[in-house]
């Protein structure tokens, strides 16, 4: 039952971060919340950053699966935005803890991984050399992270327009460097 215990530990951390709004997340708090021993925690996770990574990876697997199930890339991007907006309160609370910097780094890695897999799945940049693709994906990740970090209620009302604009930017005809004149 390791996966179930991992989930139990993750749920305890989530409760501490969101419901109790702890500023300093500790192993002690987590094990008390889910009524396990420290040894049980360390059996499943090396440390709290590994726990956070596991939680984020699991969430982004769901996001990727749902987005890739959509009929087209724009609908998939909309799904991504909706799921990211729904996760925002949890992320916001997590950023205010002692693991805020680690969480920010993990989110950037997850966004990058998501956009890499999504662009390959949708074959978005078939003619781009690897070096150009790396820059394009980094750019998209940072741009979308920036949008989400400053997201407003008005943005939520204009979600379809924003997604359409972002998707158009992402899929504009980008020739490989060697093909420019």
VMD Tcl script that draws the C-alpha trace (Angstrom):
set ca {
  {0.00 0.00 0.00}
  {2.88 2.48 -0.48}
  {0.95 4.51 -3.05}
  {-1.98 4.87 -0.66}
  {0.32 5.98 2.16}
  {2.03 8.44 -0.17}
  {-1.38 9.84 -1.02}
  {-2.27 10.05 2.69}
  {0.96 11.94 3.41}
  {0.35 14.27 0.46}
  {-3.20 14.97 1.61}
  {-1.92 15.80 5.08}
  {0.59 18.25 3.62}
  {-2.14 19.80 1.49}
  {-4.39 20.26 4.53}
  {-1.56 21.91 6.42}
  {-0.78 24.24 3.52}
  {-4.32 25.20 2.59}
  {-6.62 24.76 5.57}
  {-4.21 25.55 8.36}
  {-2.06 27.87 6.25}
  {1.17 26.91 7.97}
  {4.16 29.09 7.10}
  {6.74 26.48 8.01}
  {5.88 23.01 6.76}
  {7.72 20.36 8.78}
  {7.87 16.57 8.78}
  {6.68 16.69 12.39}
  {3.53 18.56 11.38}
  {2.86 16.17 8.50}
  {3.26 12.98 10.55}
  {1.05 14.39 13.30}
  {-1.59 15.36 10.75}
  {-1.76 11.88 9.20}
  {-1.01 9.93 12.40}
  {2.10 8.08 11.22}
  {5.67 7.86 12.46}
  {8.58 9.87 11.14}
  {10.03 6.59 9.91}
  {6.90 5.99 7.84}
  {7.28 9.41 6.28}
  {10.95 8.82 5.47}
  {10.17 5.37 4.11}
  {8.01 6.99 1.42}
  {9.81 10.31 0.90}
  {13.39 11.40 1.34}
  {12.31 14.88 2.42}
  {9.59 17.49 1.96}
  {10.88 18.69 -1.43}
  {10.54 15.10 -2.71}
  {6.98 15.04 -1.34}
  {6.21 18.32 -3.13}
  {7.74 16.96 -6.36}
  {5.59 13.81 -6.08}
  {2.46 15.90 -5.52}
  {3.19 18.21 -8.45}
  {4.14 15.35 -10.77}
  {0.89 13.56 -9.97}
  {-1.15 16.67 -10.61}
  {0.60 17.44 -13.88}
  {0.11 13.85 -15.06}
  {-3.64 14.39 -14.62}
  {-3.45 17.76 -16.36}
  {-1.51 16.31 -19.29}
  {-3.86 13.34 -19.62}
  {-6.97 15.55 -19.62}
  {-5.47 18.12 -21.98}
  {-4.29 15.47 -24.45}
  {-7.75 13.89 -24.44}
  {-9.17 17.09 -25.91}
  {-9.97 17.10 -29.62}
  {-7.53 19.85 -30.56}
  {-4.60 21.79 -29.17}
  {-6.57 24.92 -28.27}
  {-9.09 22.90 -26.26}
  {-6.16 21.14 -24.56}
  {-4.58 24.49 -23.69}
  {-7.90 25.70 -22.28}
  {-8.07 22.56 -20.14}
  {-4.52 23.29 -18.92}
  {-5.48 26.86 -17.99}
  {-8.64 25.76 -16.16}
  {-6.75 23.17 -14.12}
  {-3.96 25.66 -13.35}
  {-6.49 28.30 -12.24}
  {-8.20 25.75 -9.99}
  {-4.85 24.83 -8.41}
  {-3.84 28.47 -7.89}
  {-5.09 28.81 -4.28}
  {-3.03 25.78 -3.22}
  {0.03 27.03 -5.05}
  {-0.39 30.49 -3.56}
  {-0.44 29.09 -0.03}
  {2.53 26.85 -0.77}
  {4.55 29.81 -2.05}
  {4.15 31.52 1.32}
  {5.82 28.67 3.20}
  {9.45 27.90 3.84}
  {9.36 25.76 0.66}
  {8.18 28.56 -1.62}
  {11.40 28.74 -3.64}
  {11.51 24.96 -4.04}
  {7.86 24.91 -5.07}
  {8.47 27.66 -7.64}
  {11.38 25.68 -9.11}
  {9.33 22.47 -9.25}
  {6.42 24.25 -10.95}
  {8.74 25.67 -13.60}
  {10.12 22.19 -14.25}
  {6.62 20.74 -14.46}
  {5.40 23.45 -16.84}
  {8.43 22.84 -19.04}
  {7.84 19.10 -19.04}
  {4.15 19.61 -19.79}
  {4.78 21.88 -22.76}
  {7.51 19.61 -24.10}
  {5.17 16.59 -24.02}
  {2.20 18.57 -25.35}
  {4.19 20.03 -28.25}
  {5.45 16.57 -29.20}
  {2.01 14.99 -28.85}
  {0.44 17.68 -31.06}
  {3.52 17.83 -33.36}
  {3.48 21.61 -32.99}
  {6.99 22.39 -34.20}
  {7.93 19.63 -36.65}
  {10.57 21.60 -38.53}
  {12.33 23.24 -35.59}
  {15.81 22.10 -34.64}
  {16.21 21.02 -31.03}
  {18.06 24.21 -30.00}
  {15.28 26.43 -31.35}
  {12.59 24.25 -29.80}
  {14.26 24.60 -26.39}
  {14.04 28.40 -26.61}
  {10.43 28.31 -27.84}
  {9.32 26.02 -25.02}
  {11.18 28.02 -22.36}
  {9.55 31.16 -23.69}
  {6.04 29.67 -23.60}
  {6.52 28.28 -20.09}
  {7.72 31.59 -18.68}
  {5.02 33.57 -20.50}
  {2.21 31.34 -19.26}
  {3.64 31.25 -15.74}
  {3.67 35.06 -15.84}
  {0.06 35.16 -16.98}
  {-1.03 32.77 -14.25}
  {0.96 34.53 -11.50}
  {-0.93 37.75 -12.22}
  {-4.30 36.15 -13.00}
  {-7.41 38.15 -12.13}
  {-11.14 37.50 -11.95}
  {-11.48 39.53 -15.15}
  {-9.02 37.15 -16.81}
  {-11.22 34.23 -15.79}
  {-14.18 35.95 -17.44}
  {-12.09 36.35 -20.62}
  {-10.58 32.86 -20.47}
  {-11.60 31.78 -23.97}
  {-10.18 34.94 -25.53}
  {-6.92 34.57 -23.60}
  {-6.55 30.91 -24.49}
  {-7.27 31.65 -28.16}
  {-4.65 34.42 -28.20}
  {-2.02 32.31 -26.42}
  {-2.70 29.34 -28.67}
  {-2.32 31.53 -31.75}
  {1.00 32.83 -30.43}
  {2.16 29.29 -29.69}
  {1.20 27.91 -33.08}
  {2.17 30.79 -35.35}
  {4.31 29.67 -38.26}
  {7.79 29.49 -36.77}
  {10.33 28.52 -39.42}
  {13.54 26.84 -38.40}
  {16.51 29.20 -38.08}
  {18.09 27.77 -41.20}
  {14.94 28.56 -43.23}
  {14.85 32.33 -42.60}
  {15.93 34.82 -45.19}
}
mol new
graphics top color blue
foreach p $ca { graphics top sphere $p radius 0.5 }
foreach p [lrange $ca 0 end-1] q [lrange $ca 1 end] { graphics top cylinder $p $q radius 0.2 }
display resetview
